[in-house]
């Protein structure tokens, strides 16, 4: 069906008679002024979620953009979807202003503008974005894994991020630890991380602790935490995270890298809820030592922790939003040299010393 172009004056008259006027520009454009009475809905959102904004396929709607091209294209797409009473304002907002028709100032909140592309997603929306804003995530480690993970969680709008790390920024870190810059060498990693994340998103809360996680202090950091990110490179800390999270019933995202390879999973063991499958189900005993070198000893391609850290952030966001298929019960293995990946199915170990029927000892 061809698009029906109408003049601003015709659009105003239809609007007075109850026709819906929709400004399909982008949020940053609305702030420059909007046709009076227009409803701000970006073109991409209207095209993907028209059923949320139009009551029926026959509802009359006038579309307006800056100069008329986007509203024409949007009308064509909605017509293809079955909507039949669509108009496009010829010349757009520019013509509306030139015609002397009323314009209002539109002040999109920083929240709306910052997360506009994310809230367009049908399984996120404003409600999902609010979930992210209300969530509290603990990231253990501000290095190779913690850097990309923290970046994307902060950008996504996780409302409160706690970062624990006891190390200093070194020149050798900069090849992969993108939270830090050359000017940060010698600083505490947590201070460098906080500065970087505050620059990225000053609307969220970043809490930092220069500390090394152990069996004896990890529980101090789990109060009111919704999810933990393991961004470490040693088994002792990882076991401390897994054991404490199982005791508290706190989910945590596992990530590990070795040279050109990496692994990711989500563990949700909960002793209070009688739910198994923790890290000890997979590796009952620590393999620290010469058979488990860290990045300093084994080397690592910088993009490997970058990729794994981003996947950890993805698992965290999916879990908090309650969307998609998580890696719970699956260990995702990635080989960058061959660019292959596969997942391994995991099952709770009924004999697990931590989450099994005979496990679950109290805090150290």
Sine and cosine of phi, psi and omega as CSV:
sin_phi,cos_phi,sin_psi,cos_psi,sin_omega,cos_omega
0.00,0.00,0.78,-0.63,0.00,-1.00
-0.91,0.41,0.48,-0.88,0.02,-1.00
-0.97,0.25,0.67,-0.74,0.06,-1.00
-1.00,-0.07,0.96,-0.28,0.04,-1.00
-0.99,0.10,0.70,-0.71,0.03,-1.00
-0.74,-0.67,0.38,-0.93,0.01,-1.00
-0.97,0.23,0.31,-0.95,0.09,-1.00
-0.83,0.56,-0.63,0.78,0.00,-1.00
-0.90,0.43,-0.67,0.74,0.04,-1.00
-0.90,0.44,-0.65,0.76,0.02,-1.00
-0.89,0.46,-0.65,0.76,0.00,-1.00
-0.90,0.44,-0.65,0.76,0.00,-1.00
-0.92,0.40,-0.69,0.72,0.05,-1.00
-0.89,0.46,-0.61,0.79,0.01,-1.00
-0.90,0.44,-0.67,0.74,0.03,-1.00
-0.88,0.48,-0.47,0.88,0.00,-1.00
-1.00,0.00,0.21,0.98,0.12,-0.99
0.98,-0.19,0.06,1.00,0.01,-1.00
-0.97,0.23,0.65,-0.76,-0.03,-1.00
-0.97,0.25,0.78,-0.62,0.07,-1.00
-0.96,-0.28,0.82,-0.57,-0.07,-1.00
-0.86,-0.52,0.83,-0.56,0.07,-1.00
-1.00,0.01,0.93,-0.37,-0.11,-0.99
-0.99,-0.12,0.27,0.96,0.07,-1.00
-0.95,0.31,-0.02,-1.00,0.02,-1.00
-1.00,0.05,0.40,-0.92,-0.06,-1.00
-0.79,0.61,-0.63,0.78,-0.03,-1.00
-0.93,0.37,-0.36,0.93,0.03,-1.00
-0.99,0.15,-0.50,0.87,-0.03,-1.00
-0.87,0.49,-0.53,0.85,-0.07,-1.00
-0.90,0.43,-0.35,0.94,-0.02,-1.00
-0.99,0.17,-0.09,1.00,0.01,-1.00
0.79,-0.61,0.59,-0.81,-0.10,-0.99
-0.66,-0.75,0.56,-0.83,0.06,-1.00
-0.82,0.57,0.74,-0.68,-0.05,-1.00
-0.83,0.56,0.75,-0.66,0.05,-1.00
1.00,0.09,-0.05,1.00,0.00,-1.00
-0.96,0.29,0.54,-0.84,0.07,-1.00
-0.99,-0.14,0.84,-0.55,-0.04,-1.00
-0.98,0.19,0.94,-0.34,0.07,-1.00
-0.63,-0.78,0.91,-0.42,-0.06,-1.00
-0.88,0.48,0.42,-0.91,-0.03,-1.00
-0.82,0.57,-0.73,0.68,-0.04,-1.00
-0.90,0.43,-0.62,0.78,0.01,-1.00
-0.93,0.36,-0.67,0.74,-0.01,-1.00
-0.90,0.43,-0.66,0.75,-0.01,-1.00
-0.92,0.39,-0.57,0.82,-0.05,-1.00
-1.00,0.04,-0.37,0.93,-0.07,-1.00
-0.70,-0.71,0.66,0.75,-0.04,-1.00
-0.84,0.55,-0.58,0.82,-0.03,-1.00
-0.90,0.43,-0.33,0.94,0.03,-1.00
-0.99,0.14,-0.28,0.96,-0.11,-0.99
-0.88,-0.47,-0.37,0.93,0.04,-1.00
-0.92,-0.40,0.77,-0.64,-0.12,-0.99
-0.93,0.36,-0.49,0.87,-0.03,-1.00
-0.42,-0.91,0.22,-0.98,0.03,-1.00
-0.91,0.40,-0.34,0.94,-0.03,-1.00
-0.99,-0.16,0.03,1.00,-0.01,-1.00
-0.92,0.38,0.72,-0.69,0.02,-1.00
-0.97,0.23,0.71,-0.71,0.01,-1.00
-0.57,-0.82,0.66,-0.75,0.05,-1.00
-0.96,-0.29,0.77,-0.63,0.00,-1.00
-0.95,-0.30,0.67,-0.74,0.00,-1.00
-0.67,-0.74,0.65,-0.76,0.06,-1.00
-0.78,-0.63,-0.54,-0.84,-0.01,-1.00
-0.98,0.18,-0.76,0.65,-0.06,-1.00
-0.80,-0.60,-0.07,1.00,0.07,-1.00
0.91,-0.42,-0.37,0.93,-0.07,-1.00
-0.94,0.34,-0.71,0.70,-0.04,-1.00
-0.93,0.37,-0.61,0.80,0.01,-1.00
-0.93,0.38,-0.57,0.82,0.10,-0.99
-0.87,0.48,-0.76,0.65,-0.04,-1.00
-0.90,0.44,-0.62,0.78,0.01,-1.00
-0.92,0.40,-0.66,0.76,0.02,-1.00
-0.89,0.45,-0.63,0.78,0.04,-1.00
-0.89,0.46,-0.70,0.72,-0.01,-1.00
-0.91,0.42,-0.69,0.73,0.00,-1.00
-0.93,0.38,-0.56,0.83,0.07,-1.00
-0.89,0.45,-0.64,0.77,0.05,-1.00
-0.88,0.48,-0.53,0.85,0.01,-1.00
-0.98,0.20,-0.19,0.98,0.06,-1.00
0.89,-0.45,-0.03,1.00,0.01,-1.00
-0.99,0.17,0.75,-0.66,-0.24,-0.97
-0.92,-0.40,-0.28,0.96,-0.07,-1.00
-0.92,-0.39,0.95,0.31,-0.11,-0.99
-0.86,-0.51,0.65,-0.76,0.05,-1.00
-0.78,-0.63,0.49,-0.87,0.06,-1.00
-0.82,-0.57,0.74,-0.67,-0.04,-1.00
-0.98,0.20,0.90,-0.43,0.01,-1.00
-0.92,0.40,0.82,-0.57,-0.02,-1.00
1.00,0.03,-0.17,0.99,0.10,-0.99
0.87,0.49,-0.46,-0.89,-0.04,-1.00
-0.89,0.45,-0.54,0.84,0.02,-1.00
-0.87,0.49,-0.69,0.72,0.03,-1.00
-0.94,0.34,-0.58,0.82,0.03,-1.00
-0.87,0.50,-0.72,0.70,0.00,-1.00
-0.92,0.40,-0.68,0.73,-0.01,-1.00
-0.89,0.46,-0.48,0.88,0.01,-1.00
-0.98,0.17,-0.04,1.00,0.02,-1.00
0.97,0.24,0.32,0.95,0.02,-1.00
-0.98,0.18,0.42,-0.91,-0.13,-0.99
-0.92,0.40,0.65,-0.76,0.01,-1.00
-0.81,-0.59,0.62,-0.79,0.04,-1.00
-0.90,-0.44,0.43,-0.90,0.11,-0.99
-0.99,0.16,0.74,-0.67,0.03,-1.00
-0.90,-0.43,0.83,-0.56,0.01,-1.00
-0.93,-0.36,1.00,-0.06,0.08,-1.00
-0.95,0.31,0.73,-0.69,0.02,-1.00
-0.91,0.41,0.40,-0.91,0.07,-1.00
-0.84,0.54,-0.59,0.81,0.00,-1.00
-0.87,0.50,-0.76,0.65,-0.02,-1.00
-0.89,0.45,-0.69,0.73,-0.06,-1.00
-0.95,0.30,-0.65,0.76,-0.05,-1.00
-0.90,0.43,-0.67,0.74,-0.12,-0.99
-0.95,-0.31,0.33,0.95,-0.09,-1.00
-0.83,0.56,-0.72,0.69,-0.06,-1.00
-0.92,0.39,-0.51,0.86,-0.01,-1.00
-0.98,0.21,-0.65,0.76,-0.03,-1.00
-0.95,0.31,-0.26,0.96,0.08,-1.00
-0.91,0.42,-0.52,0.86,-0.06,-1.00
-0.86,0.50,0.77,-0.64,-0.08,-1.00
-0.89,0.46,-0.44,0.90,0.02,-1.00
-0.99,-0.15,0.26,0.97,0.13,-0.99
-0.88,-0.48,-0.97,0.24,0.01,-1.00
0.89,0.45,-0.10,-1.00,0.01,-1.00
-0.92,0.39,-0.60,0.80,-0.01,-1.00
-0.90,0.44,-0.69,0.72,0.03,-1.00
-0.92,0.40,-0.64,0.77,0.03,-1.00
-0.89,0.46,-0.58,0.81,0.04,-1.00
-0.92,0.39,-0.58,0.82,0.09,-1.00
-0.86,0.51,-0.71,0.71,0.02,-1.00
-0.89,0.46,-0.66,0.75,-0.02,-1.00
-0.91,0.41,-0.48,0.88,-0.02,-1.00
-1.00,0.01,-0.07,1.00,-0.12,-0.99
-1.00,0.04,0.37,-0.93,-0.03,-1.00
-0.75,-0.66,0.87,-0.50,-0.08,-1.00
-0.85,-0.53,0.70,-0.71,0.08,-1.00
-0.97,-0.23,0.82,-0.58,0.08,-1.00
-0.94,-0.35,0.88,-0.48,0.02,-1.00
-0.99,-0.12,0.97,-0.24,-0.02,-1.00
0.92,-0.39,0.77,-0.64,0.01,-1.00
-0.87,-0.49,0.62,0.78,-0.03,-1.00
-0.96,-0.29,-0.73,-0.68,-0.11,-0.99
-0.88,0.47,-0.68,0.74,0.03,-1.00
-0.99,0.12,-0.68,0.74,-0.05,-1.00
-0.90,0.43,-0.52,0.86,-0.05,-1.00
-0.88,0.47,-0.87,0.49,-0.01,-1.00
-0.91,0.41,-0.57,0.82,-0.01,-1.00
-0.90,0.44,-0.75,0.66,0.01,-1.00
-0.89,0.46,-0.65,0.76,0.02,-1.00
-0.82,0.57,-0.79,0.62,-0.10,-0.99
-0.97,0.25,-0.51,0.86,0.08,-1.00
-0.93,0.37,-0.65,0.76,0.05,-1.00
-0.91,0.42,-0.70,0.72,0.00,-1.00
-0.90,0.44,-0.58,0.82,-0.02,-1.00
-0.96,0.28,-0.28,0.96,0.06,-1.00
0.98,-0.17,0.38,0.93,0.14,-0.99
-0.85,0.53,0.85,-0.52,-0.20,-0.98
-0.93,0.38,-0.54,0.84,-0.04,-1.00
-0.64,-0.77,0.89,-0.46,0.02,-1.00
-0.89,-0.46,0.81,-0.58,0.10,-0.99
-0.96,-0.29,0.77,-0.64,-0.01,-1.00
-0.86,-0.50,0.78,-0.63,0.03,-1.00
-0.86,-0.51,0.81,-0.59,0.04,-1.00
-0.29,-0.96,0.57,-0.82,-0.04,-1.00
-0.91,-0.40,0.16,0.99,-0.14,-0.99
-0.99,-0.13,0.22,-0.98,0.08,-1.00
-0.96,-0.29,0.43,-0.90,0.04,-1.00
-0.96,0.29,0.77,-0.64,0.01,-1.00
-0.85,-0.53,0.44,-0.90,0.00,-1.00
-0.82,0.57,-0.59,0.81,-0.04,-1.00
-0.94,0.34,-0.25,0.97,0.02,-1.00
-0.97,0.24,-0.45,0.89,-0.26,-0.97
-0.94,0.34,-0.26,0.97,0.02,-1.00
-0.93,0.37,-0.29,0.96,-0.06,-1.00
-0.59,-0.81,-0.35,0.94,-0.11,-0.99
-1.00,-0.09,0.99,0.12,-0.25,-0.97
-0.97,0.25,-0.05,1.00,0.13,-0.99
-0.94,0.34,-0.36,0.93,-0.17,-0.99
-0.93,-0.38,0.47,-0.88,-0.01,-1.00
-0.86,-0.51,0.17,-0.98,0.00,-1.00
-0.84,0.54,-0.60,0.80,-0.01,-1.00
-0.94,0.34,-0.21,0.98,-0.01,-1.00
-1.00,-0.04,-0.05,1.00,-0.03,-1.00
-0.84,0.55,0.77,-0.64,-0.02,-1.00
1.00,-0.08,-0.26,0.97,0.04,-1.00
-0.99,0.16,0.33,-0.94,0.17,-0.98
-0.90,0.44,0.69,-0.73,-0.01,-1.00
-0.87,0.49,-0.60,0.80,-0.03,-1.00
-0.92,0.40,-0.59,0.81,0.04,-1.00
-0.93,0.36,-0.68,0.73,0.05,-1.00
-0.88,0.48,-0.69,0.73,-0.01,-1.00
-0.89,0.46,-0.71,0.71,-0.02,-1.00
-0.88,0.48,-0.68,0.73,0.00,-1.00
-0.88,0.48,-0.70,0.71,-0.02,-1.00
-0.91,0.43,-0.72,0.70,-0.04,-1.00
-0.94,0.35,-0.56,0.83,0.07,-1.00
-0.91,0.42,-0.58,0.82,0.07,-1.00
-0.92,0.40,-0.60,0.80,-0.01,-1.00
-0.95,0.33,-0.73,0.69,-0.06,-1.00
-0.56,-0.83,1.00,-0.02,-0.04,-1.00
-0.96,0.27,-0.05,1.00,-0.06,-1.00
-1.00,0.04,-0.15,0.99,-0.03,-1.00
-0.96,-0.27,0.23,-0.97,-0.02,-1.00
-0.98,-0.18,0.79,-0.61,0.04,-1.00
-0.90,-0.44,0.89,-0.46,0.01,-1.00
-0.94,-0.34,0.78,-0.63,-0.08,-1.00
-0.84,-0.54,0.50,-0.86,0.04,-1.00
-0.62,-0.78,0.85,-0.53,0.10,-0.99
-0.99,0.11,1.00,-0.10,-0.13,-0.99
-0.37,-0.93,0.39,-0.92,0.10,-0.99
-0.95,-0.33,0.83,-0.56,-0.03,-1.00
-0.94,0.35,0.73,-0.68,0.05,-1.00
-0.71,-0.71,0.08,-1.00,0.09,-1.00
-0.85,0.53,-0.48,0.88,-0.17,-0.99
-1.00,-0.03,-0.27,0.96,-0.03,-1.00
-0.87,-0.49,-0.18,0.98,-0.09,-1.00
-0.86,0.50,-0.61,0.79,-0.02,-1.00
-0.89,0.46,-0.43,0.90,0.03,-1.00
-0.90,0.43,-0.39,0.92,-0.07,-1.00
-0.99,-0.16,-0.01,1.00,-0.09,-1.00
-0.99,-0.11,-0.08,1.00,0.01,-1.00
-0.89,0.46,0.80,-0.60,0.04,-1.00
0.88,0.47,0.37,0.93,0.04,-1.00
-1.00,-0.08,0.73,-0.68,-0.01,-1.00
-1.00,0.06,-0.49,0.87,-0.07,-1.00
-0.32,-0.95,0.54,-0.84,-0.01,-1.00
-0.90,-0.44,0.64,-0.77,0.12,-0.99
-0.95,-0.31,0.85,-0.52,0.11,-0.99
-1.00,0.07,0.98,-0.21,0.02,-1.00
-0.90,-0.43,0.65,0.76,-0.06,-1.00
-0.98,-0.20,0.03,-1.00,0.05,-1.00
-0.71,-0.70,0.46,0.89,0.07,-1.00
-0.60,-0.80,0.50,-0.86,-0.12,-0.99
-0.95,0.30,-0.56,0.83,-0.05,-1.00
-0.87,0.50,-0.72,0.70,0.02,-1.00
-0.92,0.40,-0.62,0.79,-0.02,-1.00
-0.90,0.44,-0.66,0.76,0.06,-1.00
-0.91,0.42,-0.62,0.78,0.03,-1.00
-0.88,0.47,-0.67,0.74,0.04,-1.00
-0.89,0.45,-0.76,0.65,-0.05,-1.00
-0.88,0.48,-0.73,0.69,-0.05,-1.00
-0.90,0.44,-0.72,0.70,-0.03,-1.00
-0.92,0.39,-0.64,0.77,0.01,-1.00
-0.91,0.41,-0.60,0.80,0.06,-1.00
-0.90,0.43,-0.66,0.75,0.00,-1.00
-0.91,0.42,-0.62,0.79,-0.06,-1.00
-1.00,0.01,-0.23,0.97,-0.08,-1.00
0.96,0.28,0.51,0.86,-0.01,-1.00
-0.98,-0.18,0.83,-0.56,0.03,-1.00
-0.93,0.37,0.49,-0.87,0.05,-1.00
-0.58,-0.82,0.52,-0.85,-0.04,-1.00
-0.97,-0.22,0.86,-0.51,0.00,-1.00
-1.00,-0.01,0.65,-0.76,0.12,-0.99
-0.55,-0.84,0.61,-0.79,0.02,-1.00
-0.49,-0.87,0.54,-0.84,0.05,-1.00
-0.74,-0.67,0.48,-0.88,0.07,-1.00
-0.48,-0.87,0.95,-0.30,0.01,-1.00
0.85,0.52,-0.98,-0.20,-0.02,-1.00
-0.95,-0.32,0.23,0.97,-0.11,-0.99
-0.83,-0.56,0.32,-0.95,0.04,-1.00
-0.39,-0.92,0.29,-0.96,0.02,-1.00
-0.69,-0.72,0.51,-0.86,0.07,-1.00
-0.60,-0.80,0.60,-0.80,0.13,-0.99
-0.35,-0.94,0.20,-0.98,0.07,-1.00
-0.83,-0.55,0.85,-0.52,0.00,-1.00
-0.96,-0.28,0.74,-0.67,-0.03,-1.00
-0.79,-0.62,0.46,0.89,0.03,-1.00
-0.86,0.51,0.61,-0.79,0.01,-1.00
-0.55,-0.83,0.96,-0.30,0.04,-1.00
-0.89,0.45,-0.66,0.75,0.03,-1.00
-0.86,0.50,-0.52,0.86,-0.03,-1.00
-0.99,-0.14,0.03,1.00,0.00,-1.00
0.93,0.37,0.49,0.87,-0.05,-1.00
-0.94,-0.33,0.79,-0.62,-0.06,-1.00
-0.98,-0.18,-0.16,-0.99,-0.04,-1.00
1.00,0.08,0.99,0.13,0.08,-1.00
-0.90,-0.44,-0.06,-1.00,-0.04,-1.00
-0.89,0.45,-0.52,0.85,-0.01,-1.00
-0.95,0.31,-0.33,0.94,0.12,-0.99
-0.91,0.42,-0.50,0.87,-0.02,-1.00
-1.00,0.04,-0.74,0.68,0.01,-1.00
-0.78,-0.63,1.00,-0.03,-0.09,-1.00
-0.86,0.50,-0.56,0.83,-0.05,-1.00
-0.83,-0.55,0.50,-0.87,0.03,-1.00
-0.90,0.44,0.63,-0.78,0.07,-1.00
-0.91,-0.40,0.46,0.89,0.09,-1.00
-0.84,0.55,0.55,-0.83,0.02,-1.00
0.76,-0.65,-0.32,-0.95,-0.08,-1.00
-0.89,0.45,-0.39,0.92,0.01,-1.00
-1.00,0.10,-0.07,1.00,-0.02,-1.00
-0.71,-0.70,0.91,0.41,-0.02,-1.00
-0.94,0.35,0.49,-0.87,0.06,-1.00
-1.00,0.00,-0.11,-0.99,-0.07,-1.00
-0.88,0.48,-0.57,0.82,0.00,-1.00
-0.88,0.48,-0.61,0.79,-0.08,-1.00
-1.00,0.02,-0.59,0.80,-0.11,-0.99
-0.99,-0.16,-0.36,0.93,-0.10,-1.00
0.99,0.12,0.38,-0.93,0.00,-1.00
-0.39,-0.92,0.69,-0.72,0.15,-0.99
-0.95,0.31,0.78,-0.63,-0.15,-0.99
-0.83,0.56,-0.53,0.85,-0.03,-1.00
-0.96,0.27,-0.32,0.95,-0.03,-1.00
-0.89,0.45,-0.82,0.58,0.07,-1.00
-0.91,0.42,-0.45,0.89,0.07,-1.00
-0.88,0.48,-0.74,0.67,0.00,-1.00
-0.92,0.40,-0.72,0.69,-0.03,-1.00
-0.91,0.42,-0.66,0.75,0.02,-1.00
-0.89,0.46,-0.62,0.78,0.05,-1.00
-0.91,0.41,-0.64,0.77,0.04,-1.00
-0.91,0.41,-0.59,0.81,0.09,-1.00
-0.88,0.47,-0.68,0.74,0.04,-1.00
-0.89,0.46,-0.65,0.76,0.02,-1.00
-0.88,0.48,-0.71,0.71,0.02,-1.00
-0.89,0.46,-0.63,0.77,0.01,-1.00
-0.89,0.45,-0.73,0.69,-0.02,-1.00
-0.90,0.43,-0.69,0.72,0.03,-1.00
-0.87,0.50,-0.68,0.74,-0.02,-1.00
-0.90,0.43,-0.72,0.70,-0.03,-1.00
-0.91,0.42,-0.62,0.79,0.00,-1.00
-0.98,0.18,-0.32,0.95,-0.04,-1.00
0.94,0.34,0.64,0.77,-0.04,-1.00
-0.83,-0.56,0.33,-0.94,0.12,-0.99
0.94,0.34,-0.11,-0.99,0.04,-1.00
-0.97,-0.25,0.88,-0.48,-0.08,-1.00
-1.00,0.09,0.09,-1.00,0.05,-1.00
-1.00,-0.02,0.26,0.97,0.09,-1.00
-0.87,0.49,0.81,-0.58,-0.02,-1.00
0.99,0.15,0.06,1.00,0.02,-1.00
-0.73,-0.68,0.66,-0.76,0.08,-1.00
-0.94,-0.33,0.93,-0.37,-0.02,-1.00
-1.00,0.06,0.83,-0.56,0.00,-1.00
-0.93,-0.37,0.74,-0.67,-0.04,-1.00
-0.79,-0.61,0.74,-0.67,0.07,-1.00
-0.88,-0.47,0.93,-0.36,-0.07,-1.00
-0.96,0.27,-0.47,0.88,-0.01,-1.00
-0.91,0.41,-0.67,0.74,0.03,-1.00
-1.00,-0.09,-0.11,0.99,-0.08,-1.00
0.74,0.67,0.83,0.56,0.06,-1.00
-0.80,-0.60,0.42,-0.91,0.09,-1.00
-0.56,-0.83,0.51,-0.86,0.08,-1.00
-0.47,-0.88,0.40,-0.91,0.06,-1.00
-0.90,-0.43,0.53,-0.85,0.00,-1.00
-0.95,-0.32,0.80,-0.60,0.03,-1.00
-0.95,0.31,0.68,-0.74,0.00,-1.00
-0.85,-0.53,0.52,-0.85,0.02,-1.00
-0.79,-0.61,0.55,-0.84,0.08,-1.00
-0.86,0.50,0.62,-0.79,0.05,-1.00
-0.99,-0.10,0.92,-0.40,-0.01,-1.00
-0.88,0.47,-0.34,0.94,0.03,-1.00
-0.99,-0.13,0.16,0.99,-0.03,-1.00
-0.84,0.54,0.75,-0.66,-0.02,-1.00
-0.91,0.42,-0.26,0.97,-0.01,-1.00
-0.96,-0.28,-0.85,0.53,-0.12,-0.99
-0.97,-0.24,0.00,1.00,0.03,-1.00
-0.96,0.28,0.02,-1.00,-0.07,-1.00
-0.89,0.45,-0.43,0.90,-0.01,-1.00
-0.96,-0.29,0.13,0.99,-0.05,-1.00
-0.99,-0.12,-0.48,-0.88,0.08,-1.00
0.97,0.22,0.64,0.77,0.06,-1.00
-0.90,0.44,0.37,-0.93,-0.03,-1.00
-0.93,0.37,0.10,-0.99,0.03,-1.00
-0.86,0.52,0.54,-0.84,0.04,-1.00
-0.86,0.52,0.00,0.00,0.00,0.00
